[in-house]
Amino acid sequence: MLYRQRKTIETLRHVQVFLDEHDDRLHAINAGGARKALDDITDTLVGLAMKQDPIRFQRQSKIEEERRARFELRENQMKPIAKISALELPTIAEFARLRLPPKSAGSPTYLTWGREMAKAAELHAPMFLANGLAEGFISQLLAAVDKLQHANDQRCSMHASRIGATERIRTETRRAMRVIGVIDALVVRELADDGQLAREWQATRLVARRRTTAAALEATAAAPRLESPVATAAPALDTPRLVLLASPAEPTASELVITSRLRKVLVLAWETRIARLVRRDAVEPAEGEGG
């Protein structure tokens, strides 16, 4: 479940608690259709989240099962055939189909390659048997291909189920935002004469949009900061102010190159200027002596 969706569920629950705790002021809202829609959406999102998490773990298991099936197909079935073919049949037309697929190839490539290898190996079955392969090696190869096909189908099915659950969660999340907007308008009207309760409601209905961890806050607090000269020169105020400035970032490689070139240009310009001044000073005395 995505961070945004989890925070949405938490916000919906907080809204439910707020409405229940202040039913004396908000009874009309609790009895209306918006509150019923809120409860239905919350139950739906919780159910989808509980369904999505196990799907994710099951999909990881299917990915590992598919990886093992692909390894067994390559190492235990295809590799002996490919090695014998390279030794005994290096010049025949079917040799291209008797080589090993690339290790980086995906399952669809292995499935096609394995079936084509079985067809090519069947044409030279006696030679493979004479080189030590057991009877039925082609059947074993096709069985390994079918095992990989089943694992691939299972993994794709789990992926599709997870995508479907995620998309439905997104749909319900958008619907939840619209319902909260309706409830917000009603609550603000009911609490117009109670500023403190209205502020509590505004804090309750907000959905966190960015992840801010305690570790990140501690790192920010511990990071070195520069004192602002404006803050130092400013007169003292009744309430303390905290001025935070970002620490200077490390220069990139391109910035270092530009800085080095700029330094060379400045040095060259300065040396040229000095040389001109020296020549001018040398010429002026000579002209005075000549006069």
N, C-alpha and C positions, 0 to 999 in steps of 0.2 A: 504494500500500500504506500502511495506517495505521501510525502510530508504534507503537502497542501491538503490532501484528502483527509489525512489523520487529524490535522488541525481543524478542518471543517466539522468533523464528527464531534470533537471536543467542544467547539463553539456551540453546536446545536444542543449538546447536553447542558452547557452553561445557560443557554437561553431558556431551556425547559426548567431548570432549577430556579432561575430568576422569576419566571412567570408564576411558578408554583409558590415561591416564598412570598410573593406580593399579590396573591390572588384577591385580597381584599380591595386592592386598587385596580387590578387588571382582570377581574372576573369576566367581564364581557369579552375580552380578547381570548381568554382561555376557553370560553364556550363557543368561539367562532370557528369558521372553517380553516383559517390560517393556522391555528394551533393544531388542529387535527392533521393538516398537511405536514406541519413540522414534525409531529410524532411519527407519522408514516415514513417520511423521508429518513429520519434518524434510524428507525428500525431497519429500513432497507439498506442504508449505508453500512450499518453494523454487520448485517448478515452478509453483504457482499465482501466486506473486509475479512470476515472470518472464513469465507470461501476462497478468497484470493490468496491468502498467505499459504495455506496447505498446497494450493496449485503450484505456487512458486517452488516450494520444496520438492514436490513430486516431479516437476519439470527438471530440476537439477539432477534428480535421480535418473530420469530418463536420458538426459544428456550423457551422464556417465555410462549408462548401459549401452547407449549407441556407440560411444567411444570404444568400449571394450569389444563390442561386436565388430567394429571396423578393424581393430587391431588383430583380432583372431582371424578374420577373413584374409588380411594381408599376410600375416606372419605364418599362419598354420596351413593355409590352403593355397594362396596365390604364389607365395615366395618359392616353394619347392618346384612348382611348375615353371616359373620364370627362370630359375637357375638351370634346370635341366634343358629348357629350351635354348638358353644362351650357349650351352655346351654342345648340344646335338643338332639343333635346328637354327643356326644363326642366319641362314640365307634364304629360308623359305618365305613365301608371301605372308603366311599366317604369323610370322614371328612378332610383328608389331602388336598383335592382339595377345601375345603370350608374355609381354613384358609387364613389370609392376607399374601401377599408377603412381603418380607423385604422392609423397607422404602428406603434402599439404592439401590434397584433393578432398572434397567433401563427400558425404555419403552418396548423393546421386551419381557422382562419377564412379565411385567404387561399385555401385550396383550395376551400372552399365558395363563397366570394365570386367567385372566378375562373370557376367553372363556371356559376354563375347569371348572371354578366355575359356570358358567351358566348351563353347562351340568349337573353337580352334583346337583345344586339347583333345577333343573327341576324335578328330581326324587322325591323330597320331597316338592313340591310346596305347597300342602295343609298345611303342618306344618308351613311354613314360612308365609302364609296368616293368619293362626290362631294366629301368634305371632305379627301381626300388619303391615306386609309389604303389600303394595297396589297391586291391580291387575295389571299385566303387569310389575312386578318388574324385571323379567328376560329380557324383551324387553328393559327396561331402562338400565339395566346393559350392554347389547350388544350394545345399542346406545352409551353409554359412551366409550365402547371399540373401536367402529368405529370412534368416535371423536378423541380419542388418536391416532389411526392408521393414520388418516388424518393429524394430527398435526406432527406426526413423519415423515411421507412421505414428507411433506412440508419442514421441517427442513433439512432432508437429501438432498433434491433437491437443496435448497439454499446453503448448504455446498458444494455440488458437483460443482455448478456454480462458487462459489468463488474459489475453488481449480483450476478449469479450467482456470479462468481468471488470477489467480496468476501464473500458469504454463506458460501461453502464455506470460505474462509480463516477466518472466525469459528468455524465448526463445528470445523475441525481445531485451531484455537487452544484452544478449550475442551477438546477431547480431549487436547491436549498438556499442559494444566495437570493433568488427572487422572493422566496417565502420570507426570509429574514428581512428583506427590504419592506415587505408589506407589514410585518409585525413591528418593525422599527417605526414606520409612520404612525401606526396606531398607538404604540407605547409613548412616543414623544408627545403626542397630543394629550394622552391621559396624564402624563407627568409634567406638564408645562408649568405647574405651580410648585413643583418640588425639585429644586436645582440639584441637590445632592443625589437623590435617587435617579434623576435623569443622567447624571454623570456616571453613576454606577452602571446604568443600562448601556451607555455608550461604550464603556470598557468591556462589558460582557459580550456585546454583539460582534466585536472585532474578530477577524480571522487572521492569524499570523501568516504573513506572506513570505518571510525569509527565516531561515534557520539561524538562530543565534544561540550558541552553546556557551556554557559557563567557562569552558576552556578558552574560547575565543575572547570572551570578555576579560578573563584574567590576563591573556596575552596582550590585549590592547592596553590594559592598565599598567602592565609591566614594561611596555615598550618605551624607549627613550623619547622624550618630547622636547621641542625647542620652545623657549619662552618667547612670547610675542612682545616686541618692543612697544607696541601700542598698549598692551595690557600693563606693562611696567610703568609707562608714563601716565596712564590714566589715573584720575583721582580716585580715592577710596570711596566705595559705595556702601550703603547700609547692608545690602545682601551680597554675599560672596559670589564671584563669577569664576568659572573654570574655562580657560581657553586651551583647547586641544589643537595642536598642529601635527600634521602627519610627519613622520620621520622621513628624511630624504631617501629616495629610492636609489638602489645601486644602478650606475650607468650601464646601458647595454653595450654590446660589441660595436654596433654601428655608431653610437654616440662617442665611444672612445676613439674610433677612427676619425670621426669628424673633428673632435677636439684636438687630436694630434696634428691633423692637417692644418687646422686654424692656427695652432701654435707655430708651426713652421712658417706659415705665411706672415704672421706678425713679426717673427724673428727676422725674416728676410727683409721685410719692409723697414724695420728698425735699423738693420745693418746698412741698407741702401741710404737711409736718411743720414746716418753717421758719416758714411763715405762722402756724401755730397757736402756736408758741413766741413769736413776736413779739406776737401779740394778747394772750397770757397775761401777758407782761411789761408790756404797756401797761395792762392792767386792774388788776394788783396794786398799783402805785403810786397809782392813782386811788382805790382802796378804802382805802389807808392814810391818804391825806390827808382823806378823808371822815370817818374814825373820829376 
